[in-house]
């Protein structure tokens, strides 16, 4: 709802993209779209599904490879974790184990039968972005994965390609992804793509300060309906969490749109209780 308010308040389109590169439970897409429609959210144009756009991601990787910006990585997750956790490890980032392998070493790795991932050969260590809520933010740049060993494009690459091709100029999402924005902006710059404006907003968390999960109670609209709440009441709960309504109010989207002010949004997470 917050992303919708950002878009509609500035006359932008609100685009719907299904990020389904990983396996998605049957029926999950329909349930999510039905939930959005139930609280009045609409979108512009056709729904884009990442699973149908693999050739676009491959083309971007080919472009980076032709410019000498990629390399093959044969490391397992365990090997990377061990290297990172070792004394004097590289602060949680990929240690560059495969970055400078010789042709002979690469041939041996291929002979082992382990399919390689494709990583970005980053040439800088930091990149700065501008964020609607956080202002100027500088984040670390590392040799991020562009294509996994199973041949599927990585999220950081896919969203950059999709945003550019869909004409997205504003990205609104949870602040758990703030640290990913500099990587994505850097990738966009390497591909000569326009970097969008960002707005990273606080998450809804459980009482332990962790991301919501099914065990935390009625976290979906279907769950709330089962408790007897209407879609209008659920929209009111969301609005109250943003400081845009009083508890118990049931404002319509038009009312919320008229009063929407990004500068007034909370800067801390909303702790979800089983309402």
Rosetta blueprint (number, residue, H / E / L):
1 X L
2 X H
3 X H
4 X H
5 X H
6 X H
7 X H
8 X H
9 X H
10 X L
11 X L
12 X L
13 X L
14 X L
15 X L
16 X L
17 X E
18 X E
19 X L
20 X L
21 X L
22 X L
23 X L
24 X L
25 X L
26 X L
27 X L
28 X H
29 X H
30 X H
31 X H
32 X H
33 X H
34 X H
35 X H
36 X H
37 X H
38 X H
39 X L
40 X L
41 X L
42 X L
43 X L
44 X L
45 X L
46 X L
47 X L
48 X E
49 X E
50 X H
51 X H
52 X H
53 X L
54 X H
55 X H
56 X H
57 X H
58 X H
59 X H
60 X H
61 X H
62 X H
63 X H
64 X H
65 X H
66 X H
67 X L
68 X L
69 X L
70 X E
71 X E
72 X E
73 X E
74 X L
75 X L
76 X L
77 X H
78 X H
79 X H
80 X H
81 X H
82 X H
83 X H
84 X H
85 X H
86 X L
87 X L
88 X L
89 X L
90 X L
91 X L
92 X L
93 X L
94 X L
95 X L
96 X L
97 X L
98 X L
99 X L
100 X L
101 X L
102 X L
103 X H
104 X H
105 X H
106 X H
107 X H
108 X H
109 X H
110 X H
111 X H
112 X L
113 X L
114 X L
115 X L
116 X L
117 X E
118 X E
119 X E
120 X E
121 X L
122 X L
123 X L
124 X L
125 X L
126 X E
127 X E
128 X E
129 X E
130 X E
131 X E
132 X L
133 X L
134 X L
135 X E
136 X E
137 X E
138 X E
139 X E
140 X E
141 X L
142 X L
143 X L
144 X L
145 X E
146 X E
147 X E
148 X L
149 X L
150 X L
151 X L
152 X L
153 X E
154 X L
155 X H
156 X H
157 X H
158 X H
159 X H
160 X H
161 X H
162 X H
163 X H
164 X H
165 X H
166 X H
167 X L
168 X L
169 X L
170 X E
171 X E
172 X E
173 X E
174 X E
175 X H
176 X H
177 X H
178 X H
179 X H
180 X H
181 X H
182 X H
183 X H
184 X H
185 X H
186 X H
187 X H
188 X H
189 X H
190 X H
191 X L
192 X L
193 X L
194 X L
195 X L
196 X L
197 X E
198 X E
199 X E
200 X E
201 X E
202 X L
203 X L
204 X E
205 X E
206 X L
207 X L
208 X L
209 X L
210 X L
211 X E
212 X L
213 X L
214 X H
215 X H
216 X H
217 X L
218 X L
219 X L
220 X L
221 X H
222 X H
223 X H
224 X H
225 X H
226 X H
227 X L
228 X L
229 X L
230 X L
231 X H
232 X H
233 X H
234 X H
235 X H
236 X H
237 X H
238 X H
239 X H
240 X H
241 X H
242 X L
243 X L
244 X L
245 X L
246 X L
247 X L
248 X L
249 X L
250 X L
251 X L
252 X L
253 X H
254 X H
255 X H
256 X H
257 X H
258 X H
259 X L
260 X L
261 X L
262 X H
263 X H
264 X H
265 X L
266 X L
267 X L
268 X L
269 X L
270 X E
271 X E
272 X L
273 X L
274 X L
275 X L
